[in-house]
Amino acid sequence: MYDVQKWTSGLWRLVKRYREPVVVQTLRSAAAATVAYVIALRLSPEPAPLTAPLTALLVVQVTFFATLTNGIRRVNSVVAGVLVAIAFSVLVGLTWWSLALLIVASLAVGHLVRVDEYVAEVAISAMLVLGVTTVGFTAWARIVETLIGAVVGTACNLLLPPPVWVDEAGRSIEDLARRVRQLMLRMGEEAADRIPWQQAAARLHEARRLDHDIVRVDAALRQAEDSLRLNPRVREGLLHRVVLRTGLDTLEICTVVLRVLARSFTDLAKARGSEELFPSRIGETVEQLLSEIADAVVSFAVLVTTDLSENAESAESRLTAELHTAAGTRDRLAELLKEEIRKDWANWQLMGAVLTEATRIIDELNTEHRTRRLLEELDRVSQEQRAKLPRMTRLRERLGVQEELWNRAGFGERSR
């Protein structure tokens, strides 16, 4: 009875998650592979045409853009491998030395036809075809099955639109911002002697581990960027990609600066020896400043990952207010540090570095800086697209000139 209830509850959780990208992708892959196998049973001379569902499974990637590119490359790799196998079967047959030459030739051909990650597939196809006696029969069957799998995989993305992974990337960016916030809060507690300052080196190691988090977020963001390309369900895909990418770039800069700040704390702890990390008033102000900046980091991540304009305006207003408050605390810290340095010049470089690094994070999160960075990135991407598609660019420019002449002639006003 317990097993039945456990199985039922697990099934119900899966049903409730049917809209999540992982579940959608699993169902799409299974459906594409099954349909490809059923079609191949009717068209392929092989009794068990497993190449068709295998190809469909590999072709149906997480994005429509990847499906198109992977489908073309996989078909090219299989056809190239079959042709190499036919040539070897006619010339030398299958021996130990011809197998070695076959692998070398197949890999070389794979690089020549630019199939990228499917270079090994060229050699695999060649070996599978050459290893049978009826080469022509098997070669034709393998080509047919591959084409069936590629066509079914591509059609699956047309009929069942692939999931958009923007929400997943947004959650990963917000998780990164919250980890940065937690580290800033612990460093603030350390500055105010709420936790032992001797653990400053541990904070430095935590800051260094954020690099691994950046790599994982970058991988999620690349997947989201691919899911927006050539996706009929997405409007303004370029803007979404640029907003997320520039947001991650800003957070990456903040993590680098935070690592430098943790290093300054560590060096200051070593320099002051048995003394407290900061004098009492300065330590409390540093804690307050880092807490305010930490909140601003999370607000920035929410702003970057927010779709609706009303929510975006609310997030931007909250971020602006938090940065204004942090800037005021930063100015108060500057005055306290100035007084302390007049009394003791011993560690003025390290104390000044703390102020400089906090200021750098505030400037990076500034909404005006973000807008300028966003416009620069949009301009850069548009220039790259014009360079890649010069004919399309010239066509758009001609259409733009004709529209301007039409409006100047007065037809535009009449049409409106």
C-alpha positions as a printed NumPy array, in Angstrom:
array([[  0.   ,   0.   ,   0.   ],
       [  2.839,   2.335,   0.881],
       [  4.583,   1.65 ,  -2.456],
       [  1.386,   2.462,  -4.364],
       [  0.957,   5.747,  -2.509],
       [  4.613,   6.621,  -3.044],
       [  4.363,   5.85 ,  -6.791],
       [  1.116,   7.852,  -7.061],
       [  2.591,  10.868,  -5.278],
       [  5.666,  10.744,  -7.509],
       [  3.499,  10.607, -10.616],
       [  1.413,  13.524,  -9.358],
       [  4.552,  15.632,  -8.763],
       [  5.657,  14.86 , -12.327],
       [  2.255,  15.893, -13.704],
       [  2.401,  19.176, -11.793],
       [  5.825,  19.864, -13.321],
       [  4.68 ,  19.205, -16.881],
       [  5.417,  22.789, -17.9  ],
       [  9.016,  22.723, -16.696],
       [ 11.651,  22.63 , -19.48 ],
       [ 13.211,  19.348, -18.289],
       [  9.878,  17.498, -18.37 ],
       [  8.924,  19.036, -21.725],
       [ 12.26 ,  18.085, -23.246],
       [ 12.018,  14.496, -21.952],
       [  8.553,  13.985, -23.439],
       [  9.554,  15.582, -26.754],
       [ 12.639,  13.379, -27.074],
       [ 10.713,  10.197, -26.289],
       [  7.949,  11.099, -28.761],
       [ 10.388,  11.942, -31.558],
       [ 12.379,   8.722, -31.095],
       [  9.224,   6.583, -31.065],
       [  7.76 ,   8.179, -34.185],
       [ 11.077,   7.856, -36.028],
       [ 11.271,   4.147, -35.176],
       [  7.708,   3.485, -36.362],
       [  8.358,   5.241, -39.679],
       [ 11.701,   3.49 , -40.144],
       [ 10.064,   0.08 , -39.655],
       [  8.076,   0.742, -42.818],
       [ 10.756,   2.391, -44.958],
       [ 14.053,   0.824, -43.906],
       [ 15.092,  -2.658, -45.057],
       [ 16.645,  -3.338, -41.631],
       [ 14.582,  -5.518, -39.247],
       [ 15.431,  -3.26 , -36.254],
       [ 16.178,   0.256, -37.587],
       [ 17.487,   1.736, -34.349],
       [ 19.565,   4.343, -36.177],
       [ 16.401,   6.367, -36.857],
       [ 15.302,   6.802, -33.199],
       [ 18.93 ,   7.336, -32.175],
       [ 19.274,  10.141, -34.711],
       [ 15.951,  11.68 , -33.683],
       [ 16.999,  11.544, -30.038],
       [ 20.271,  13.321, -30.788],
       [ 18.729,  15.824, -33.187],
       [ 15.929,  16.92 , -30.845],
       [ 18.086,  19.139, -28.685],
       [ 16.922,  21.625, -26.087],
       [ 16.469,  24.434, -28.622],
       [ 15.096,  24.806, -32.127],
       [ 18.304,  26.525, -33.243],
       [ 20.386,  23.596, -31.975],
       [ 17.989,  21.119, -33.589],
       [ 18.471,  22.641, -37.039],
       [ 22.239,  22.884, -36.776],
       [ 22.667,  19.453, -35.152],
       [ 20.335,  17.782, -37.639],
       [ 22.267,  19.061, -40.635],
       [ 25.652,  18.213, -39.135],
       [ 24.559,  14.734, -38.063],
       [ 23.17 ,  13.86 , -41.499],
       [ 26.378,  15.131, -43.095],
       [ 28.497,  13.063, -40.725],
       [ 26.578,   9.842, -41.396],
       [ 26.547,  10.304, -45.174],
       [ 30.272,  11.106, -45.165],
       [ 31.011,   8.006, -43.076],
       [ 28.947,   5.78 , -45.377],
       [ 30.718,   7.104, -48.477],
       [ 34.131,   6.5  , -46.908],
       [ 33.092,   2.94 , -45.991],
       [ 31.885,   2.215, -49.515],
       [ 35.169,   3.467, -50.95 ],
       [ 37.214,   1.288, -48.597],
       [ 35.06 ,  -1.791, -49.224],
       [ 35.67 ,  -1.469, -52.964],
       [ 39.418,  -0.815, -52.67 ],
       [ 40.808,  -2.801, -49.733],
       [ 38.074,  -4.491, -47.686],
       [ 38.251,  -4.95 , -43.922],
       [ 41.628,  -5.774, -42.312],
       [ 43.36 ,  -4.514, -39.204],
       [ 45.42 ,  -1.981, -41.139],
       [ 42.525,  -0.895, -43.355],
       [ 40.468,  -0.298, -40.196],
       [ 43.179,   2.04 , -38.893],
       [ 43.284,   3.87 , -42.233],
       [ 39.477,   4.011, -42.259],
       [ 39.388,   5.709, -38.866],
       [ 42.074,   8.228, -39.835],
       [ 40.389,   8.982, -43.162],
       [ 36.939,   9.275, -41.54 ],
       [ 38.136,  11.7  , -38.879],
       [ 39.942,  13.761, -41.517],
       [ 36.812,  13.868, -43.678],
       [ 34.771,  14.848, -40.616],
       [ 36.969,  17.892, -40.081],
       [ 36.848,  18.756, -43.786],
       [ 33.03 ,  18.75 , -43.925],
       [ 32.909,  20.706, -40.636],
       [ 30.511,  18.57 , -38.637],
       [ 32.   ,  19.867, -35.359],
       [ 31.076,  17.57 , -32.433],
       [ 29.944,  14.822, -34.851],
       [ 33.426,  14.132, -36.203],
       [ 33.512,  10.831, -34.33 ],
       [ 30.145,   9.944, -35.869],
       [ 31.804,   9.836, -39.314],
       [ 34.213,   7.132, -38.141],
       [ 31.479,   5.244, -36.28 ],
       [ 29.225,   5.146, -39.339],
       [ 32.096,   4.04 , -41.543],
       [ 33.068,   1.198, -39.202],
       [ 29.481,  -0.017, -38.787],
       [ 28.9  ,  -0.108, -42.522],
       [ 32.28 ,  -1.632, -43.407],
       [ 31.856,  -4.354, -40.768],
       [ 29.042,  -6.099, -42.655],
       [ 29.185,  -8.132, -45.814],
       [ 26.412,  -6.461, -47.803],
       [ 27.885,  -2.993, -47.761],
       [ 25.571,  -1.407, -50.3  ],
       [ 22.461,  -2.738, -48.574],
       [ 23.555,  -1.562, -45.111],
       [ 24.8  ,   1.796, -46.38 ],
       [ 21.47 ,   2.591, -47.974],
       [ 19.575,   1.502, -44.863],
       [ 21.734,   3.639, -42.58 ],
       [ 21.318,   6.727, -44.769],
       [ 17.54 ,   6.238, -44.896],
       [ 17.271,   5.773, -41.137],
       [ 19.431,   8.822, -40.463],
       [ 17.336,  10.972, -42.764],
       [ 14.143,   9.717, -41.111],
       [ 15.475,  10.525, -37.645],
       [ 16.671,  13.976, -38.675],
       [ 13.387,  14.862, -40.398],
       [ 11.275,  13.605, -37.494],
       [ 13.435,  15.462, -34.975],
       [ 13.148,  18.724, -36.882],
       [  9.398,  18.263, -37.432],
       [  8.959,  17.594, -33.718],
       [ 10.327,  21.031, -32.912],
       [  8.01 ,  22.603, -35.474],
       [  4.886,  20.848, -34.166],
       [  5.891,  20.762, -30.487],
       [  7.744,  24.042, -29.831],
       [ 10.835,  23.557, -27.693],
       [ 10.891,  24.973, -24.164],
       [ 12.347,  28.407, -23.533],
       [ 15.033,  28.247, -20.872],
       [ 14.989,  31.933, -19.928],
       [ 13.299,  31.295, -16.574],
       [ 15.91 ,  28.668, -15.696],
       [ 18.711,  31.107, -16.552],
       [ 16.968,  33.833, -14.57 ],
       [ 16.735,  31.61 , -11.513],
       [ 20.418,  30.731, -11.789],
       [ 21.319,  34.447, -11.962],
       [ 19.187,  35.193,  -8.901],
       [ 20.738,  32.248,  -7.025],
       [ 24.199,  33.61 ,  -7.824],
       [ 23.176,  37.052,  -6.526],
       [ 21.893,  35.517,  -3.285],
       [ 25.155,  33.625,  -2.769],
       [ 27.041,  36.881,  -3.274],
       [ 24.727,  38.515,  -0.746],
       [ 25.313,  35.818,   1.857],
       [ 29.073,  36.174,   1.507],
       [ 28.849,  39.971,   1.829],
       [ 26.77 ,  39.615,   4.986],
       [ 29.309,  37.26 ,   6.537],
       [ 32.145,  39.634,   5.642],
       [ 30.192,  42.477,   7.24 ],
       [ 29.739,  40.471,  10.418],
       [ 33.447,  39.776,  10.347],
       [ 34.208,  43.496,  10.031],
       [ 32.049,  44.238,  13.078],
       [ 33.656,  41.343,  15.013],
       [ 30.379,  39.449,  15.17 ],
       [ 32.338,  36.459,  13.869],
       [ 36.09 ,  35.922,  14.428],
       [ 38.154,  38.028,  12.057],
       [ 40.67 ,  35.18 ,  11.915],
       [ 38.286,  33.538,   9.452],
       [ 39.024,  36.21 ,   6.84 ],
       [ 40.989,  33.662,   4.792],
       [ 37.917,  31.398,   4.739],
       [ 35.896,  34.256,   3.227],
       [ 38.553,  34.619,   0.547],
       [ 38.196,  30.941,  -0.37 ],
       [ 34.412,  31.348,  -0.528],
       [ 34.835,  34.311,  -2.855],
       [ 37.103,  32.271,  -5.107],
       [ 34.522,  29.477,  -5.279],
       [ 32.078,  31.939,  -6.814],
       [ 34.034,  31.496, -10.06 ],
       [ 32.574,  27.985, -10.355],
       [ 29.09 ,  29.399,  -9.852],
       [ 29.749,  31.905, -12.634],
       [ 30.637,  29.037, -14.986],
       [ 27.395,  27.189, -14.194],
       [ 25.307,  30.311, -14.662],
       [ 27.075,  31.022, -17.939],
       [ 26.203,  27.526, -19.189],
       [ 22.534,  28.046, -18.239],
       [ 22.566,  31.422, -19.965],
       [ 24.032,  29.98 , -23.163],
       [ 21.252,  27.41 , -23.206],
       [ 18.687,  30.188, -22.747],
       [ 20.265,  32.229, -25.54 ],
       [ 20.032,  29.271, -27.923],
       [ 16.405,  28.666, -26.938],
       [ 15.539,  32.21 , -28.028],
       [ 17.09 ,  31.889, -31.487],
       [ 14.659,  31.021, -34.291],
       [ 11.931,  30.359, -31.736],
       [  8.492,  31.368, -33.091],
       [  7.088,  31.714, -29.569],
       [  9.565,  34.413, -28.571],
       [  9.379,  38.062, -29.497],
       [ 12.334,  40.407, -28.986],
       [ 14.655,  37.469, -28.442],
       [ 17.759,  39.59 , -29.057],
       [ 16.772,  42.012, -26.298],
       [ 16.208,  39.147, -23.835],
       [ 19.603,  37.668, -24.653],
       [ 21.442,  40.969, -24.285],
       [ 19.687,  41.869, -21.027],
       [ 20.582,  38.548, -19.414],
       [ 24.123,  38.535, -20.776],
       [ 24.934,  42.081, -19.633],
       [ 23.374,  41.295, -16.266],
       [ 25.629,  38.284, -15.816],
       [ 28.646,  40.349, -16.904],
       [ 27.866,  42.893, -14.191],
       [ 27.482,  40.201, -11.537],
       [ 30.747,  38.641, -12.654],
       [ 32.518,  41.978, -12.205],
       [ 30.949,  42.275,  -8.755],
       [ 32.218,  38.819,  -7.76 ],
       [ 35.722,  39.734,  -8.922],
       [ 35.641,  42.952,  -6.887],
       [ 34.222,  41.016,  -3.927],
       [ 37.14 ,  38.598,  -4.153],
       [ 39.542,  41.558,  -4.085],
       [ 37.647,  42.929,  -1.079],
       [ 37.989,  39.583,   0.702],
       [ 41.692,  39.681,  -0.063],
       [ 41.935,  43.151,   1.472],
       [ 40.186,  41.853,   4.601],
       [ 42.642,  38.949,   4.795],
       [ 45.693,  41.183,   4.379],
       [ 44.306,  43.648,   6.923],
       [ 43.727,  40.828,   9.42 ],
       [ 47.341,  39.708,   9.017],
       [ 48.655,  43.267,   9.318],
       [ 46.723,  44.108,  12.496],
       [ 47.712,  40.903,  14.235],
       [ 45.853,  40.467,  17.519],
       [ 43.936,  43.725,  17.14 ],
       [ 40.372,  43.894,  15.883],
       [ 39.892,  44.071,  12.128],
       [ 38.4  ,  47.585,  12.259],
       [ 37.788,  50.06 ,  15.043],
       [ 34.298,  49.726,  16.481],
       [ 32.529,  52.594,  14.671],
       [ 34.226,  51.81 ,  11.356],
       [ 33.445,  48.095,  11.645],
       [ 29.753,  48.746,  12.242],
       [ 29.64 ,  51.117,   9.272],
       [ 31.407,  48.575,   7.05 ],
       [ 28.868,  45.954,   8.101],
       [ 25.996,  48.303,   7.3  ],
       [ 27.51 ,  49.237,   3.924],
       [ 28.068,  45.628,   2.876],
       [ 24.538,  44.717,   3.962],
       [ 23.086,  47.519,   1.839],
       [ 25.218,  46.596,  -1.17 ],
       [ 24.24 ,  42.941,  -0.746],
       [ 20.551,  43.868,  -0.925],
       [ 21.261,  45.953,  -4.036],
       [ 22.95 ,  42.977,  -5.715],
       [ 19.809,  40.862,  -5.286],
       [ 17.609,  43.723,  -6.5  ],
       [ 19.815,  44.057,  -9.566],
       [ 19.397,  40.35 , -10.345],
       [ 15.622,  40.666,  -9.959],
       [ 15.631,  43.662, -12.297],
       [ 17.63 ,  41.784, -14.942],
       [ 15.373,  38.735, -14.858],
       [ 12.02 ,  40.567, -14.71 ],
       [  9.867,  40.454, -17.855],
       [  6.83 ,  42.593, -17.088],
       [  7.36 ,  46.336, -17.403],
       [  5.502,  47.164, -14.167],
       [  7.602,  44.733, -12.153],
       [ 10.75 ,  46.015, -13.877],
       [  9.925,  49.6  , -12.924],
       [  9.341,  48.542,  -9.32 ],
       [ 12.618,  46.605,  -9.232],
       [ 14.513,  49.533, -10.766],
       [ 13.049,  51.971,  -8.242],
       [ 13.999,  49.653,  -5.376],
       [ 17.52 ,  49.228,  -6.745],
       [ 17.96 ,  52.989,  -7.178],
       [ 16.838,  53.638,  -3.585],
       [ 19.143,  50.946,  -2.198],
       [ 22.123,  52.276,  -4.131],
       [ 21.371,  55.812,  -2.932],
       [ 21.302,  54.575,   0.672],
       [ 24.528,  52.611,   0.154],
       [ 26.22 ,  55.663,  -1.36 ],
       [ 25.302,  57.697,   1.745],
       [ 26.74 ,  55.008,   4.024],
       [ 29.849,  54.892,   1.82 ],
       [ 30.342,  58.637,   2.264],
       [ 29.979,  58.319,   6.027],
       [ 32.528,  55.48 ,   5.995],
       [ 34.91 ,  57.69 ,   4.04 ],
       [ 34.754,  60.348,   6.75 ],
       [ 35.374,  57.782,   9.49 ],
       [ 38.311,  56.295,   7.607],
       [ 39.774,  59.766,   7.072],
       [ 39.728,  60.381,  10.818],
       [ 41.22 ,  56.969,  11.558],
       [ 44.013,  57.369,   9.026],
       [ 44.999,  60.69 ,  10.603],
       [ 45.484,  58.823,  13.881],
       [ 47.192,  55.744,  12.441],
       [ 48.854,  55.633,   8.99 ],
       [ 49.996,  52.034,   9.33 ],
       [ 47.28 ,  50.345,   7.23 ],
       [ 45.792,  53.249,   5.279],
       [ 46.256,  51.468,   1.915],
       [ 44.164,  48.469,   2.953],
       [ 41.454,  50.562,   4.603],
       [ 41.294,  52.79 ,   1.551],
       [ 41.067,  49.722,  -0.666],
       [ 37.934,  48.612,   1.202],
       [ 36.317,  51.94 ,   0.381],
       [ 37.456,  51.796,  -3.249],
       [ 36.146,  48.275,  -3.825],
       [ 32.778,  49.022,  -2.262],
       [ 32.493,  52.082,  -4.494],
       [ 33.295,  49.986,  -7.559],
       [ 30.426,  47.594,  -6.849],
       [ 28.009,  50.488,  -6.309],
       [ 29.058,  52.022,  -9.626],
       [ 28.659,  48.714, -11.472],
       [ 25.107,  48.276, -10.169],
       [ 24.13 ,  51.829, -11.08 ],
       [ 21.084,  51.877, -13.394],
       [ 22.598,  54.524, -15.679],
       [ 25.746,  52.423, -16.084],
       [ 23.587,  49.38 , -16.837],
       [ 21.571,  51.263, -19.482],
       [ 24.727,  52.505, -21.179],
       [ 26.223,  49.014, -21.121],
       [ 22.999,  47.558, -22.528],
       [ 22.933,  50.021, -25.438],
       [ 26.584,  49.36 , -26.234],
       [ 25.982,  45.611, -26.309],
       [ 22.906,  45.964, -28.516],
       [ 24.908,  48.112, -30.918],
       [ 27.759,  45.598, -30.96 ],
       [ 25.445,  42.648, -31.647],
       [ 23.63 ,  44.501, -34.413],
       [ 26.945,  45.375, -36.069],
       [ 27.996,  41.707, -35.925],
       [ 24.722,  40.663, -37.528],
       [ 25.132,  43.235, -40.294],
       [ 28.654,  41.953, -40.929],
       [ 27.444,  38.332, -41.114],
       [ 24.484,  39.113, -43.382],
       [ 25.626,  41.953, -45.66 ],
       [ 22.993,  41.272, -48.333],
       [ 20.143,  41.368, -45.834],
       [ 21.581,  44.563, -44.381],
       [ 21.729,  46.234, -47.798],
       [ 18.134,  45.13 , -48.509],
       [ 16.933,  46.652, -45.227],
       [ 18.821,  49.876, -45.941],
       [ 17.213,  50.107, -49.396],
       [ 13.768,  49.509, -47.937],
       [ 14.464,  52.167, -45.341],
       [ 15.521,  54.686, -48.012],
       [ 12.438,  53.916, -50.104],
       [ 10.188,  54.367, -47.074],
       [ 11.805,  57.717, -46.313],
       [ 11.337,  58.904, -49.903],
       [  7.734,  57.699, -49.794],
       [  7.076,  59.695, -46.641],
       [  8.78 ,  62.797, -48.034],
       [  6.545,  62.584, -51.106],
       [  3.551,  62.77 , -48.817],
       [  2.24 ,  59.271, -49.346],
       [  3.144,  58.271, -45.837],
       [  0.903,  60.955, -44.361],
       [ -1.988,  59.981, -46.597],
       [ -1.623,  56.339, -45.701],
       [ -1.831,  57.262, -42.033]])
